[in-house]
Amino acid sequence: MLIIPAIDLKCGKVVRLFQGKFNRQKVYSADPAKVAKHWARQGAKFLHIVDLDGAASGAPKNLEVLKKIITQVGLPVEFGGGVRSMETISKLLSLGVQRVILGTKAASDAKFLKQAWKKFGEKIIVSIDAKRGKVLTQGWNCGAGKTTLVFAQELKTIGFKQLIYTDISKDGTLAGSNISGIKELLKLTGLNIIASGGVCGLQDLVKLNQLKKHGLSGVIIGKALYEGKFTLVEALKLIN
């Protein structure tokens, strides 16, 4: 199971939001590359980078920051936020992104999603961002008109083997992971899942680690690391 530090970008800075609300943000650093290097030194094998400006506007806005992280840090990254065209996917891959995250476009345009899968395969991954079982899009501001399970089944039918699942009600809250929701999604879909949202302490990782055998392939951690609830070194030691 991968432990993946999250780097959320807004106006070129590293921030964390509370439940995705842009008016409830906390800035942690004005130097994202420095933060990425810190996670690399602590043992990270992969980084999860989200362009919040891109998610809100519909096109990535922090590409210079992304380039700097890729060239200076040397860790593989997945990147999302405002990725809504084939051209953008191609551009991100050419910059060195290992895996491009699709959210809004994936949930709202099945034809595009099928074409993207056919062209890029596992170089793309879909993030299902949901609140109370309903999928939200466009920076988590609009309903997609489908449930988490229905969307996950659609992905499986297309050919996806893995997805990112974010419980928005938990994200940035330090309220604990939605263990039962993750477990149910693993059981009902048979897909590998990277879980995100709510990790508050090492006890969450103990519970999540038990879901490895059911197909939990990774955990994205943001606020808990930035608030010093535990270190990445401690997390990696625990699950290994």
LUMDREN-77985 format. One line per field, with one value per residue (C-alpha): x, y, z; residue number from 1. Coordinates in steps of 0.25 Angstrom, whole numbers, plus 5000, padded with zeros to 4 digits. Layout:
BEGIN
c1 c(X  ...)
c2 c(Y  ...)
c3 c(Z  ...)
rofi c(NUM  ...)
This chain:
BEGIN
c1 c(5000  5006  5006  5004  5006  4997  5001  4990  4993  4986  4993  5006  5005  5003  4990  4979  4964  4953  4944  4948  4943  4952  4948  4953  4968  4981  4994  5006  5017  5020  5030  5024  5037  5043  5031  5032  5047  5043  5034  5044  5054  5044  5043  5031  5031  5020  5013  4998  4998  4985  4983  4972  4972  4970  4959  4951  4954  4954  4969  4982  4988  5000  5008  5021  5021  5018  5030  5039  5034  5037  5050  5056  5050  5051  5039  5027  5015  5000  4994  4979  4971  4965  4969  4957  4963  4972  4982  4983  4986  4996  5003  5004  5010  5020  5024  5027  5014  5013  4998  4988  4976  4962  4950  4939  4941  4941  4928  4921  4926  4925  4930  4942  4945  4945  4953  4964  4964  4966  4977  4985  4981  4987  4994  4980  4973  4959  4956  4942  4940  4927  4919  4908  4910  4907  4918  4922  4930  4935  4944  4933  4922  4913  4906  4909  4895  4901  4905  4919  4916  4909  4921  4931  4923  4924  4939  4940  4932  4941  4953  4959  4965  4968  4962  4964  4952  4951  4941  4938  4931  4944  4954  4963  4955  4964  4952  4956  4955  4942  4946  4933  4930  4944  4942  4928  4933  4945  4935  4924  4934  4946  4954  4967  4965  4974  4967  4967  4960  4960  4973  4976  4985  4993  4981  4974  4986  4985  4970  4973  4985  4975  4968  4980  4976  4962  4969  4973  4985  4989  4985  4986  4990  4990  4986  4990  5004  5004  4999  5009  4999  5010  5022  5023  5034  5025  5014  5023  5029  5015  5010  5023)
c2 c(5000  5013  5025  5037  5051  5062  5075  5084  5097  5110  5123  5115  5112  5099  5100  5091  5093  5089  5080  5086  5100  5111  5121  5111  5110  5109  5113  5103  5108  5118  5108  5095  5089  5090  5083  5072  5071  5069  5058  5051  5052  5045  5034  5037  5028  5036  5050  5054  5068  5076  5089  5096  5108  5098  5090  5103  5109  5097  5098  5096  5109  5104  5097  5105  5100  5086  5086  5091  5079  5069  5074  5077  5066  5053  5046  5041  5049  5049  5062  5067  5079  5085  5074  5074  5071  5061  5072  5075  5060  5060  5072  5068  5054  5061  5070  5057  5054  5039  5039  5049  5050  5052  5057  5066  5063  5048  5049  5057  5052  5037  5038  5046  5036  5024  5031  5036  5021  5016  5026  5027  5014  5014  5027  5033  5030  5035  5042  5040  5051  5049  5054  5045  5035  5046  5050  5064  5072  5085  5088  5080  5090  5083  5070  5060  5053  5039  5031  5027  5012  5015  5023  5013  5002  5011  5011  4996  4994  5003  4996  5003  4995  5006  5019  5030  5031  5044  5046  5061  5061  5056  5064  5073  5071  5061  5054  5040  5032  5027  5012  5006  5014  5010  4995  4995  5001  4991  4979  4984  4988  4979  4990  4995  5008  5019  5025  5040  5049  5050  5042  5048  5039  5026  5018  5021  5015  5003  5001  5005  4995  4984  4987  4984  4970  4975  4984  4997  5000  5014  5025  5040  5048  5063  5071  5061  5062  5077  5078  5069  5058  5048  5048  5041  5033  5028  5025  5017  5009  5006  5000  4993)
c3 c(5000  4996  5005  4996  5002  4996  4990  4987  4979  4980  4974  4974  4989  4997  5003  5010  5009  5019  5011  4998  5002  4996  5007  5017  5013  5021  5014  5018  5009  4998  4992  4987  4982  4995  5001  4991  4994  5009  5006  4997  5008  5017  5008  4999  4986  4979  4980  4978  4973  4971  4964  4972  4963  4951  4957  4959  4946  4936  4932  4940  4945  4953  4942  4945  4959  4954  4945  4956  4965  4954  4950  4964  4972  4963  4969  4960  4962  4959  4955  4954  4954  4942  4933  4923  4909  4902  4899  4913  4917  4906  4911  4925  4921  4912  4925  4932  4940  4942  4944  4940  4949  4943  4951  4946  4931  4934  4942  4932  4918  4916  4902  4905  4917  4907  4897  4908  4913  4899  4896  4909  4917  4931  4929  4934  4947  4951  4964  4969  4979  4986  4998  5004  4993  4982  4972  4972  4961  4957  4969  4977  4975  4965  4966  4955  4956  4959  4971  4975  4972  4959  4954  4959  4952  4939  4941  4942  4930  4922  4926  4938  4949  4959  4964  4974  4984  4992  5003  5002  5016  5022  5014  5022  5034  5042  5046  5042  5029  5024  5026  5024  5011  5006  5010  5003  4990  4990  4992  4982  4971  4972  4967  4974  4981  4986  4998  5001  5012  5027  5031  5045  5052  5051  5056  5043  5035  5044  5039  5025  5024  5028  5015  5006  5004  4999  4988  4995  4988  4994  5003  5000  5013  5014  5026  5036  5031  5030  5044  5049  5054  5050  5041  5027  5033  5044  5034  5025  5037  5042  5028  5025)
rofi c(1  2  3  4  5  6  7  8  9  10  11  12  13  14  15  16  17  18  19  20  21  22  23  24  25  26  27  28  29  30  31  32  33  34  35  36  37  38  39  40  41  42  43  44  45  46  47  48  49  50  51  52  53  54  55  56  57  58  59  60  61  62  63  64  65  66  67  68  69  70  71  72  73  74  75  76  77  78  79  80  81  82  83  84  85  86  87  88  89  90  91  92  93  94  95  96  97  98  99  100  101  102  103  104  105  106  107  108  109  110  111  112  113  114  115  116  117  118  119  120  121  122  123  124  125  126  127  128  129  130  131  132  133  134  135  136  137  138  139  140  141  142  143  144  145  146  147  148  149  150  151  152  153  154  155  156  157  158  159  160  161  162  163  164  165  166  167  168  169  170  171  172  173  174  175  176  177  178  179  180  181  182  183  184  185  186  187  188  189  190  191  192  193  194  195  196  197  198  199  200  201  202  203  204  205  206  207  208  209  210  211  212  213  214  215  216  217  218  219  220  221  222  223  224  225  226  227  228  229  230  231  232  233  234  235  236  237  238  239  240)
